[in-house]
């Protein structure tokens, strides 16, 4: 792994989940977030997430490289001349993880934890297949992408941090990035740490405030009250679909691209399953994960086998714990923090106990 530890929907919804969660951690009194990295802070839209300084060399490995085939899952690993990993490409998935300048992600508003990683998560033009490294198109893409310091999937995801991210608008005036929230206030719920304190059902087009036509011709309109909001699966569709170009559809069945809800993405999403959903058992095979994998959780109290939350795996934090990033009600938007449950896959905390499956898009 690349992380560097320093040692509209039908029932059920989150209104059915626990009303109280033990072990709530609120770490850090300061607001805001940070994306720190060494090297040039470039943005292909004319701005950056945040400026900062890292602690490792900003240079990427250069020189000759070799390709190695590995299994479980079947994948192609690119090695530098010294044997270090330059990139990993998984058969059937468009997610590519390349080694680049070290960055540190933090969110002191909700946690003291930080994630320092040299993983840069990119999206291939098409799913990887064995032998693609021999094609001229891949050679051109890889040479360009290995030295690319424009925002990757992680950097794009943090452009929506609930702890504060600057607005970005396109030529038509659409705010396509900036602080995101989870959903409208649910007046029937009084506890701000309850998962239903802010209402779910907000998709990527609600955040954007624009009409959207899916490939099958289905046209949807945003709800004005949900402008700037994305629930957990809506956030992944915003990042991977709208921003990174993976196709989407508006159903919860099999189809070309990302379906709407978390359980449907786990079952029918593009890419390949790396940890299968086997029922009520906590997933513990964490070594198979790589940065950018989608991780899925059963968080409804009386449905321990029903997936109703999705996040993005970031790697190991500064305590050596497996941390993820997701849009959650308690933080009112995208967070890697620990409000109403630690954002961890390992251990016995709420989300760890509910961890069920993982998919590599």
N, C-alpha and C positions, 0 to 999 in steps of 0.2 A: 504494500500500500504506500501511497505517496505522502500521507500525513506524517508529520514529524513530532511525536510527543516529546515534551520537555520532561519528562517523567513527571331544474326544478324537480323536486323529488318527492317520493312517497316515503312513508314511514319505513324503517325507523330513522330518527334523526338524533342529533346530539341532545335533544331535550329529554331523551330517555336514559342518558348516561348518569353516572354517579353525581350526586348533588354536592358531595364533598370529596376532596382528594387529600389523603394524608401526605405529609412530607413536602408541602409546598415550599419552594425555595425562591426567595427574591434576593438575588445577589447583585450588588452594585447600586449606588444611589444616583450615579450620573446618568443622564439621558444620552441618546445618540448611539451611533454605531461607528465602526471603523473597518475599512478595508485597506490594509497597509501592505505595500509591496515595494521591493527594490526595483529600480529601473525607471523607465518613462511611464508616466501615468497618462496613457492615451485612451481616447474614446472615439469610436467611429461616428459618434453623433456630436462631437464637439465639447464634451465635458468628461469628468471623471466621477467615480463614486466617492472617493475620498483620497486625499493625499496622505502619504506617510512614508515610513522607512522600514525596510525589512532588515534581516540580519544575516543574509547569505548572498552569495554571488548571484548577480542578475544574468550571467551568461548561460546560454543553453549549450549542451554538448555539441561539438561539431566533429567533422571528419567522417570516416567510413562507418557503416553500420551493417548489422546482420539481422536476419529474421529467424525467429524461433517459434516452433509450434508447441503449444501446451494444451492440456485437456482439463475438463471439469471446472469451468466450461471450455469448450473448444475455442481457442483464440490464437492470435499471432502477436508476438511480443517483439518489438524492435530493440535491439541492443546496440549500445555505443561500443567503441573499440575497447573500452575498459570493462565491459560487461554490464555496465549500468543500464537501467531501463530508460529508453527514450519515449516509448509509446506502447499502448495496449489496444488491440482491436479484437472485439469478440464476434464470433460468427453469428450472423443474424441480427446484430445490433448496429445502430448508427452512432452510439456513444463511443467516442475515442478519448482516452486519457493520455495526455502528453506531459512530459516533464519540462518544467520551465522555472522561471524565477520564483523564489519562495514568497508567499503572501501570508499574512495573518488576518483572520476574520474574528471580530469580536462584537459584543453587544452588551456593554456594561450596564445598560438599563435593566437587564433581566438576568444576567449571569456574570460570574467572574471568569468563566471558562473562555478560552480562546482556541481557535483551530489554526495551526500553522502548517501549510502544505505547499508542496512544489507541483501539485497536480493541476493541470489546466484541462478542463473538460470541454471538448469540442463535439460538433455533430458532423458526421460524414455525409456526403451527398446522397449515399445510398447504403443499405445494410452491408456489413463486411462479409466477404466470402473468402475462403481459403484461396490463395493464389493471386488475390487482387493487387498485392504488392508489385507484381510484374507489369502491371498496366501503366501506360504513359500518363493517364489521367491521375492515378494515385501518386505517382512519382512527383508530378507537378504540384498536386494538392499538399503532399507531405512536406516538400521543400518550403512551400510558402507558409504552411500552418505551424511548422516547428519553430519558426522565428517570429510568429505573430504575437503581438502583445495587446491586441484589441480585446475588448471584453469577451470572456468566455462564459460558459453557463453559470458558474459561480458568481462572477462579477455582475452578470445580468440579473441574477436572482436577488442580489443585494441592492440592486437599484430600486427595490420595492420594500426595503426594510421598514417594519413598523416603528422602529426606533428613530427614524428620520432619514429620508433620502431625497435629494433635490429633484425637482420636476424636470422632465425632458419632453419636448414637444416636437412633432414632425412638421413638415412644410404646410400641412393642412390645419395645424393648430391643435391636433389631437395630443393630449397628454398620454404618452405611451409608457412613461416611467415616472417614478416618484413614490413617496410614502403610500403604502397600501394598507387598508384596514380589512378586517375579516367580514363584517357585515353590519347591517343596521342594528341599533340597540333593541333588544327584546325586553319590553317593559314588564313582562310577566315574571322575569327572573331577577332576583334582588342581589344575589351574590356575584360580585364581579369576577370571581375565580371559577364560576360555573362555566362549563363548556357551551351553554346555550345563552350566556349573557349577551353575546352578539349573535345575530341570526346567520345561519349558513345560507346556501343557495345562490351565492354570488359567483358568476362565471367571469371569464376574462373580458367578455364584451361589456359586462356591467362596469368593470373597472375602467375600461376605455370610454364608455359612454357612446358607443357607436353601434349601428345595425351591423349584423354579420350574416353572410350567406355561406352555408356549408356546402361541400362538394355535391351532396345529393339534392341540392336546391332548397333545403330548409332554410328559411330566413327567420332570424330572431331579432328582437329589439331589447335594448337594455332597460332596466328599471331605474328611474331617476334616483330613487332612494338608495340605490346600491352603487352609485357612481364612486369610483375609487376603491371598491371592495372586491376581494376575492377570497372564497373559502379554500379549503386545503387542495382539492382537486382543480378548482378554478385557477389557483396559483400555478400549479404545474402546467396547466394548459397555456397560461399566459407566458410562462418562461419557455417551455419546450415547443409549444405550438405557435403562438403568435410571434414570439421573438426569434426562435431558432428554426422555425420552418417545418417542424414535423406535422403532418396532416392531422386534422381533428374531425370528429363527427359529433352529432348531438344526441346520440342514443347511449344506452348502457348494454349494448349487445356487441357481438363481433363486427368489425368493420375495418376499413382502411384508416388507420391512425388512432389517435387518442380518443377514447370514449369519455363520457362526462364524469361519472362518479368514481370514487376511489376503488370500490370493489370491482368495478368493470375494467378499470385500467389494470388492476392486478391480474384479472382473468383473461382479458382480451386485448390488452394494449400491444403496441408494436414492440419489436425487439425480442428478448428471450427472458424467460424466468430463470433467476439464479438461485432463489430460495423458494420452493413451492409452498403453497398454502395447504396445510395438512389438517386443518381443523382448529382445535382449541389450544394446541401446544405452542409454547413460546419458541420462536425461531432462535437458535443459538449458534448456527454455523456462520459466524461473523467474518471469518478469514476469507470467505469467498467474495465478499463485497469489495467494490472499488468506488472511488469518489464519483458522484453523479447518479449512482443507482437509486431508483425509487424504492422506498421502504414503506410497508403497509401495516396497519394496526387495527386490531379489534378493540374498540374503546367503549362499546355499549355494555352496560352492566350485566344485563340478562341475555346477551347474545355474544358470548366469547369467541364464536367462530365467524362472526360477520365483520368484514373489513369496512371500516367507516372513517379511516384517516390515512393520508398519504403524505410522506415527506421526502426530502432529498438527502441522501447520505453524504456527509462531508469528510469523513475520516476520523482520525483520532484527535481528541482535544489535548490540551496541555497537561491533563491528568492521565492520559492514556486511555480515555473512555471513548466509545464509539458514539459520535454526536451527529444529529440530523437537523435539517432546516425545513420548517413547514409553516403554513399559515394557520394560526390557532386563535381561538376566541379570547383566551385570557390575556394574551399579548396584543390582541386586536390587530392581527395581521401577521406577516412573515416574521419568524423569529428562530434563533438557535438557542433561546433562553430556557429558563427553568420555572416560569410561572405556571402553577397548577400542574406540576409534573415535569421532571427533568427530561430534556431533549436527548435522551440516551437510549441506545439499543441493548446495552449490556447491564446486568445487575437485576435488581428486584423492584425498581421503581415502577410507576404506573405505565409509562409507555414501553419500557422494556418487557414488562409482563404481557403487554398487549401486542408485541411485535410478532407478526405472522408470516410475512413473505417479502420478496424483493424481486424487482424486474430491472433489467438493463435495456433501456430504450434503443 
